[in-house]
Amino acid sequence: MLQTNLTHVTTADEWKKIIEENENVMICCGRMGPMCIPVYGVMEDLEEEYKHVKFADMPFDSPEAHVIRNAPEARGFMGLPFTFYYKNGKVVKATSSIQNEQQVRSILNDQFGKNNQ
């Protein structure tokens, strides 16, 4: 399990449930490494502000993470973490590598609307 304060997704069944039961979801699939930790921190910082988005993490090295690692949207991704944004169960955006708060906020606003809209 990743050492974050985010909701932890550890199985493919939990992944499926979280994207089916929440309209807007951001899942960061990574490790506790230098490219991933800043993204988890941004997510933790924005979680209170974006109450209409479910924020979660998933350990990249788990066999269960195949649902993100092998997704068509991840084809060609080189750096961790793989970050996926889901709306109504469908991928609306996917990124790889480190992202800063401005980049994450821009995606959240574009895909899910600003702060409880």
Buried (B, 14 or more C-beta within 10 A) or exposed (E): EBEBEBBBBBBBEBBEEBBEEBEBBBBBBBBEEEBBBBBBEBBBEBBEEBEBBBBBBBBBEBEBBEBBBEBEBBEEBEEBBBBBBBBEEEBBBBBBBBBEBEBBBEBBEEBBEEBEE
